[in-house]
Amino acid sequence: MSQVIRITEKLYNRLKSHAEGFDTPASVIEKIVNAYEANGFKPTTTMQEIVASTKLEIEFDGMTEVVFKKALIKNKSAYITLFFTDGTSKSKFWKASKFSEDSNLGANLRSGFLRGWRSKGIYKAVLSFNDPESA
C-alpha cells in the first residue's frame, strides 16, 4: 500500500536534483535511504526505539511546570525551542499576554506550537524566558 507524504517545494527540488532519467520521487528517496544505511545508520527496529522516537519531551527552563506557569503569567512571554528528529532546532517567541491562572499550559502548547508534533518530527520542546538566539 502506498502512502502520500507532503514535502516542501524546496525539499522536492533537492530530491529532483538527485534524480536520473526516469527516477520517481520514491526511487530517489529509496536511493538516499540505501546510501544512509550503507554508511552505518541503522533503521529503528525495536518497539522501545519506536516509542522513544515518538515521545514528546517538554522542559520548563529547569523548573517544574507549575513554577514555570506562574512565571509565565508574570512575564507574559517566553521562548520555545523545538527540536526535530532530523537534527535541527527552531526557536520561537511566545507572546502569552492572555495567559492566566485558569489557562492550561499543556493544552496551549499542544494546540499552538506543538500542534501536529509527530507529523512535524518534533521530539522535544524547551521553554525558557531567555532568548536562545542570544545565548
Secondary structure, 3 states (H helix, E strand, C coil): CCCCCCCCHHHHHHHHHCCCCCCCHHHHHHHHHHHHHHCCCCCCCCHHHHHHHCCCEEEECCECHHHHHHHHHHHCEEEEEEEECCCCEEEEEEECCCCCCCCCHHHHHHHCCCCCHHHHCEEEEEEECCCHHHC
